[in-house]
Amino acid sequence: MKLAAVLAALSVTAALAGCAAPNDADAPAASSEVALTTFTPLDRVTPAEVAAAYAEDVSAHLETCRAAHPSIAEVDRDNLRVFARVGNVSYFDVSEAIEALLDERGLDAIAPGEVPTLLEPLALRELGAHVDGDGFYAPPREGQLQFYYAELHAREAKAHALATAPGGKSFTEIRALWRNVQSARNTLDSSWLRPQRVSAEPSLTEIRKAMRVPFDAHFESWGNTAVAEFGEAHEGPNGTPAFAPLATFLESDAIKKRWLFQAYDASGSTNILVVLDEHDQLWGMQMGYSE
């Protein structure tokens, strides 16, 4: 009888272990080296999309420079630094773009009003040489720093346009909430992890790979506890009231799963919160400190 009872108990335990976790009240997906989940990035962009973002970004800064220096009718290499500086801010993207145009066209000077229409073709000539097999932009290994921020903006806009709004809240709104936290904490060591679709709940190993979690960051907590600990992390949001509206959303039914990864040592730290929303989209945010 005792043996039969033990076998029955083991049978029940095995059956329960085989059931998928229905919500955050259960254990997170187990770590696995086998790729079980299909990930679909939503932020793949073409060279044309990056070029358009570049032209938009630089044009906005160019107008600021023109308004600050109405007496400069033509920009040359001698007054370029003055033209691209407004108060304490130097618009390096403007100076880089104008210098590139002067070099490419063999000019000594150029009127600021001529620059906007030339920016997109200029960028496209550089970016068009770096594409993958599907025609999407593939940055060279050494990078193209001139287009770095334009690429980020283009990828973010593309991902947010293709993603489905969790809880009826657009990713533009969610991103704005996180930007408020970044501004409140005034740290450069923070980032937004763009959404991507998944075919099933990913394992911890798959999450690490998809979200590029550093190898030294350990899995700390999950569920609403993960949200709370991320919000209180000393070198993260650190209890700033700006995180409260975002925390409320992250703890709502629009989010199915939440995971917190952390790394702290003498040289710096990182806090990474990853979530899986109701539309099976994986995304998150990171904040930390590095010397």
C-alpha positions as CSV (number, residue, x, y, z in Angstrom):
1,M,0.0,0.0,0.0
2,K,2.8,2.4,0.9
3,L,4.5,1.7,-2.5
4,A,1.3,2.3,-4.4
5,A,0.7,5.6,-2.6
6,V,4.3,6.8,-3.4
7,L,3.8,5.9,-7.1
8,A,0.5,7.7,-7.2
9,A,2.0,10.8,-5.7
10,L,4.9,10.7,-8.1
11,S,2.4,10.4,-11.0
12,V,0.5,13.5,-9.9
13,T,3.7,15.5,-9.4
14,A,4.9,14.6,-12.9
15,A,1.6,15.5,-14.4
16,L,1.6,18.9,-12.7
17,A,5.2,19.5,-13.8
18,G,4.2,19.0,-17.4
19,C,1.5,21.7,-17.3
20,A,2.3,25.1,-18.7
21,A,2.4,27.9,-16.2
22,P,-1.0,29.7,-16.6
23,N,0.1,33.1,-15.1
24,D,2.7,34.9,-13.0
25,A,1.6,33.0,-9.9
26,D,3.5,30.0,-11.3
27,A,7.2,29.4,-12.1
28,P,8.7,31.1,-15.2
29,A,9.6,29.0,-18.2
30,A,12.6,26.8,-17.6
31,S,16.0,27.7,-19.1
32,S,16.8,25.6,-22.2
33,E,19.5,25.6,-24.8
34,V,17.1,24.3,-27.4
35,A,15.3,26.9,-29.5
36,L,11.6,26.3,-28.9
37,T,10.2,29.7,-29.6
38,T,10.1,31.6,-32.9
39,F,11.0,35.3,-32.6
40,T,9.8,37.8,-35.2
41,P,11.7,41.2,-35.0
42,L,9.4,44.1,-35.8
43,D,12.2,46.6,-36.2
44,R,13.8,45.6,-39.4
45,V,14.2,48.7,-41.6
46,T,15.4,49.4,-45.1
47,P,18.2,51.8,-46.0
48,A,15.5,54.2,-47.4
49,E,13.7,54.2,-44.0
50,V,16.9,55.0,-42.2
51,A,17.8,57.7,-44.7
52,A,14.4,59.3,-44.3
53,A,14.8,59.3,-40.5
54,Y,18.3,60.8,-40.9
55,A,17.0,63.6,-43.1
56,E,14.2,64.4,-40.7
57,D,16.5,64.5,-37.7
58,V,19.2,66.6,-39.3
59,S,16.7,69.0,-40.9
60,A,15.2,69.8,-37.6
61,H,18.6,70.6,-36.1
62,L,19.5,72.6,-39.2
63,E,16.5,74.8,-38.8
64,T,17.6,75.5,-35.2
65,C,21.0,76.6,-36.4
66,R,19.6,78.7,-39.2
67,A,17.3,80.5,-36.8
68,A,20.3,81.2,-34.4
69,H,22.5,82.4,-37.2
70,P,20.4,84.4,-39.7
71,S,23.4,86.3,-41.0
72,I,25.2,83.2,-42.3
73,A,24.0,83.0,-45.9
74,E,26.5,80.4,-46.9
75,V,28.3,77.8,-44.8
76,D,31.9,76.9,-45.5
77,R,34.6,75.1,-43.6
78,D,35.6,78.2,-41.7
79,N,32.3,79.1,-40.3
80,L,30.8,75.6,-40.0
81,R,31.6,75.2,-36.4
82,V,30.0,78.5,-35.5
83,F,26.9,77.8,-37.6
84,A,26.4,74.3,-36.0
85,R,26.7,75.7,-32.4
86,V,23.7,77.2,-30.6
87,G,24.4,78.4,-27.1
88,N,26.0,75.5,-25.3
89,V,24.8,72.9,-27.8
90,S,26.9,71.8,-30.8
91,Y,24.9,70.0,-33.5
92,F,27.5,67.6,-34.7
93,D,25.0,65.9,-37.1
94,V,24.6,69.2,-38.9
95,S,28.3,69.9,-39.2
96,E,29.0,66.2,-40.3
97,A,26.2,66.4,-42.9
98,I,27.3,69.8,-44.4
99,E,31.0,68.7,-44.4
100,A,30.0,65.5,-46.3
101,L,28.0,67.5,-48.8
102,L,30.9,69.9,-49.4
103,D,33.3,67.0,-49.9
104,E,30.9,65.0,-52.1
105,R,30.1,67.9,-54.4
106,G,33.5,69.6,-54.4
107,L,32.1,72.8,-53.0
108,D,33.7,75.5,-51.0
109,A,30.4,76.6,-49.4
110,I,26.7,75.8,-49.5
111,A,23.5,77.8,-48.6
112,P,21.8,76.3,-45.6
113,G,18.5,76.3,-47.5
114,E,19.8,73.9,-50.1
115,V,20.8,71.3,-47.5
116,P,17.5,69.6,-46.5
117,T,16.7,68.2,-50.0
118,L,20.2,66.8,-50.3
119,L,20.3,64.9,-47.0
120,E,18.2,61.9,-47.8
121,P,20.1,61.1,-51.1
122,L,23.4,61.6,-49.3
123,A,22.4,59.1,-46.6
124,L,20.9,56.6,-49.0
125,R,24.2,56.4,-51.0
126,E,26.0,55.4,-47.9
127,L,23.4,53.1,-46.4
128,G,22.4,51.3,-49.6
129,A,25.6,49.4,-49.6
130,H,24.7,47.5,-46.4
131,V,21.7,45.2,-46.8
132,D,20.9,41.6,-45.8
133,G,19.4,39.0,-48.0
134,D,15.9,40.4,-47.5
135,G,16.9,43.9,-48.4
136,F,16.9,45.3,-44.9
137,Y,19.6,47.5,-43.5
138,A,22.5,45.6,-42.0
139,P,25.0,47.9,-40.3
140,P,28.6,47.1,-41.1
141,R,30.7,45.6,-38.2
142,E,32.6,48.8,-37.7
143,G,29.3,50.7,-37.6
144,Q,28.2,53.9,-39.3
145,L,28.1,56.4,-36.5
146,Q,26.8,59.2,-38.6
147,F,23.5,57.3,-39.0
148,Y,23.4,55.7,-35.5
149,Y,20.6,57.8,-34.0
150,A,18.6,57.8,-37.3
151,E,18.8,54.0,-37.3
152,L,17.5,53.9,-33.7
153,H,14.6,56.2,-34.5
154,A,13.7,54.4,-37.7
155,R,13.8,51.0,-35.9
156,E,11.7,52.2,-33.0
157,A,9.1,53.8,-35.3
158,K,8.9,50.7,-37.4
159,A,8.5,48.3,-34.4
160,H,5.9,50.5,-32.8
161,A,3.9,50.8,-36.0
162,L,3.8,47.0,-36.5
163,A,3.2,46.0,-32.9
164,T,-0.3,45.5,-31.5
165,A,-1.2,47.8,-28.6
166,P,-1.4,45.8,-25.3
167,G,-4.3,46.8,-23.2
168,G,-5.3,49.3,-25.9
169,K,-2.2,51.4,-25.1
170,S,0.0,52.1,-28.1
171,F,3.8,51.6,-27.9
172,T,4.3,55.3,-28.6
173,E,2.5,55.9,-25.3
174,I,4.4,53.2,-23.4
175,R,7.7,54.5,-24.8
176,A,6.8,58.0,-23.7
177,L,6.2,56.7,-20.1
178,W,9.6,55.1,-20.1
179,R,11.2,58.3,-21.6
180,N,9.7,60.2,-18.6
181,V,11.6,57.8,-16.3
182,Q,14.8,58.3,-18.2
183,S,14.5,62.0,-18.0
184,A,13.7,61.9,-14.3
185,R,16.8,59.8,-13.6
186,N,19.0,61.7,-16.0
187,T,21.2,58.7,-16.9
188,L,22.7,57.9,-20.3
189,D,23.0,54.2,-19.3
190,S,19.4,53.3,-20.1
191,S,17.7,51.8,-23.1
192,W,14.3,50.7,-24.6
193,L,14.1,47.0,-25.7
194,R,11.9,47.1,-28.9
195,P,9.0,44.7,-29.2
196,Q,9.2,41.5,-31.1
197,R,6.6,38.8,-31.6
198,V,7.1,35.3,-30.2
199,S,5.3,32.0,-31.0
200,A,5.1,30.9,-27.4
201,E,6.4,31.8,-23.9
202,P,10.2,31.8,-24.3
203,S,12.6,30.1,-21.9
204,L,15.0,32.2,-19.8
205,T,17.8,31.3,-22.2
206,E,15.8,32.4,-25.2
207,I,14.9,35.7,-23.4
208,R,18.5,36.3,-22.7
209,K,19.5,35.9,-26.3
210,A,16.5,37.8,-27.8
211,M,16.9,40.7,-25.4
212,R,20.7,40.6,-25.4
213,V,20.9,40.3,-21.6
214,P,24.6,40.4,-20.5
215,F,26.1,37.1,-19.6
216,D,26.9,38.2,-16.0
217,A,23.3,39.4,-15.3
218,H,21.4,36.8,-13.2
219,F,17.7,36.1,-13.2
220,E,16.5,37.9,-10.1
221,S,12.7,37.7,-9.9
222,W,9.5,37.4,-11.9
223,G,5.8,38.5,-11.8
224,N,4.8,41.8,-10.1
225,T,7.8,41.4,-7.8
226,A,10.0,41.9,-10.8
227,V,8.3,45.2,-11.6
228,A,8.5,46.4,-8.0
229,E,12.2,45.5,-7.6
230,F,13.1,47.0,-11.0
231,G,11.3,50.3,-9.9
232,E,13.2,50.4,-6.6
233,A,16.6,49.4,-8.1
234,H,19.2,51.9,-6.8
235,E,20.9,52.3,-10.2
236,G,17.6,51.9,-12.0
237,P,14.4,54.0,-11.6
238,N,15.3,54.2,-7.9
239,G,11.8,54.9,-6.7
240,T,11.2,57.9,-8.9
241,P,7.5,58.9,-9.0
242,A,7.9,59.0,-12.8
243,F,7.9,55.2,-12.8
244,A,4.5,54.8,-11.1
245,P,2.3,55.2,-14.2
246,L,4.4,52.7,-16.1
247,A,4.5,50.3,-13.2
248,T,0.7,50.3,-13.0
249,F,0.5,49.4,-16.6
250,L,3.1,46.7,-16.3
251,E,1.2,45.1,-13.5
252,S,-2.1,45.1,-15.4
253,D,-3.7,42.3,-17.3
254,A,-2.2,43.6,-20.5
255,I,1.0,41.9,-19.4
256,K,1.2,38.1,-19.1
257,K,4.7,37.6,-17.8
258,R,7.5,39.7,-16.3
259,W,11.2,38.9,-15.7
260,L,14.0,40.9,-14.0
261,F,17.7,40.4,-14.7
262,Q,20.4,42.2,-12.7
263,A,24.1,42.5,-12.5
264,Y,26.1,44.5,-10.0
265,D,29.9,44.7,-9.5
266,A,32.6,47.3,-8.8
267,S,32.6,48.7,-12.3
268,G,28.9,49.1,-12.8
269,S,25.4,47.6,-12.9
270,T,22.4,46.9,-15.0
271,N,18.8,46.2,-14.4
272,I,16.7,44.7,-17.2
273,L,13.0,44.2,-17.0
274,V,11.5,42.0,-19.8
275,V,7.8,41.5,-20.3
276,L,5.5,39.3,-22.4
277,D,2.2,41.1,-23.2
278,E,-1.2,39.7,-24.1
279,H,-0.4,39.7,-27.8
280,D,2.7,37.5,-27.3
281,Q,5.1,40.4,-27.8
282,L,8.3,40.5,-25.9
283,W,9.8,43.9,-24.9
284,G,11.4,45.7,-22.0
285,M,13.6,48.4,-20.6
286,Q,17.1,48.7,-19.1
287,M,18.7,51.1,-16.7
288,G,22.0,51.0,-14.9
289,Y,25.4,52.6,-14.3
290,S,28.7,52.1,-15.9
291,E,32.1,53.9,-15.4
